[in-house]
């Protein structure tokens, strides 16, 4: 699968996410990156992770996506 056209808006957002990731990875001792996103950003993050899971992904990193919704502090992650 070819890389997206860098002039398309979605491709620019993908490149921006790659840059954010590379910035995080450049930090000494970086182990876990926890992105807090708005609801309308979820689809772009999902697509970024799907692209990175492919052999042609640009970051060459392993990604895990946790989708547990936060309802309240006492019950978070117990379902």
Backbone torsions as a table, in degrees:
resi	resn	phi	psi	omega
1	UNK	NA	126.7	-179.8
2	UNK	-72.3	157.2	174.9
3	UNK	-69.6	150.9	-178.3
4	UNK	-65.0	153.5	176.3
5	UNK	-60.1	120.3	-175.3
6	UNK	-67.8	-7.5	179.4
7	UNK	-92.7	-6.6	179.8
8	UNK	-85.3	143.4	-178.1
9	UNK	-55.6	-41.2	179.7
10	UNK	-66.0	-40.2	178.3
11	UNK	-64.1	-36.7	177.6
12	UNK	-65.3	-39.9	177.8
13	UNK	-66.4	-38.5	176.7
14	UNK	-61.6	-45.7	179.0
15	UNK	-62.0	-36.2	178.1
16	UNK	-65.0	-41.5	177.8
17	UNK	-65.1	-39.8	176.0
18	UNK	-60.7	-43.1	179.6
19	UNK	-63.6	-41.3	176.4
20	UNK	-60.5	-44.7	-179.0
21	UNK	-63.3	-45.7	-179.7
22	UNK	-63.3	-35.7	175.8
23	UNK	-62.8	-44.5	177.3
24	UNK	-61.0	-46.5	-177.6
25	UNK	-65.4	-22.2	178.7
26	UNK	-78.1	-8.3	-179.9
27	UNK	-80.8	134.8	179.0
28	UNK	-62.6	129.9	177.2
29	UNK	79.4	7.7	180.0
30	UNK	-63.5	128.1	-179.5
31	UNK	-125.8	-44.3	-177.4
32	UNK	-132.3	130.9	176.4
33	UNK	-108.9	120.9	-179.6
34	UNK	-112.9	107.9	-179.6
35	UNK	-92.9	128.4	172.9
36	UNK	-101.2	122.3	-174.0
37	UNK	-127.3	161.3	173.4
38	UNK	-82.3	158.7	-179.3
39	UNK	-54.9	-38.4	-176.9
40	UNK	-76.2	-3.8	177.9
41	UNK	-98.5	-8.5	-173.8
42	UNK	-59.6	-44.4	-177.3
43	UNK	-61.9	-38.9	179.9
44	UNK	-67.2	-41.0	177.9
45	UNK	-64.9	-42.3	177.3
46	UNK	-58.4	-43.4	179.5
47	UNK	-67.0	-39.3	177.6
48	UNK	-59.3	-47.9	-179.1
49	UNK	-64.5	-41.0	177.8
50	UNK	-62.1	-41.8	178.4
51	UNK	-63.4	-41.1	-177.1
52	UNK	-72.6	-21.3	176.7
53	UNK	-74.0	-19.0	179.5
54	UNK	-77.4	158.9	177.6
55	UNK	-57.3	-31.6	-177.0
56	UNK	-85.8	5.5	179.2
57	UNK	-54.4	147.3	-173.9
58	UNK	-85.8	-22.1	-174.7
59	UNK	-89.7	-21.2	-178.5
60	UNK	56.5	39.5	-179.9
61	UNK	-121.4	165.0	177.0
62	UNK	-96.9	129.0	-178.5
63	UNK	-116.3	140.2	170.8
64	UNK	-122.8	137.6	-179.9
65	UNK	-117.4	121.8	176.6
66	UNK	-104.2	130.6	-174.1
67	UNK	-119.2	30.7	-179.8
68	UNK	-77.5	119.6	179.0
69	UNK	-71.3	145.5	177.9
70	UNK	-93.8	111.4	176.5
71	UNK	-101.6	-46.7	175.9
72	UNK	-158.8	158.8	-172.9
73	UNK	-63.7	-37.3	-175.1
74	UNK	-69.1	-31.9	-174.7
75	UNK	-108.9	0.8	-175.5
76	UNK	-60.8	127.6	176.3
77	UNK	78.9	5.6	-178.8
78	UNK	-94.5	-8.0	-178.8
79	UNK	-89.8	NA	NA
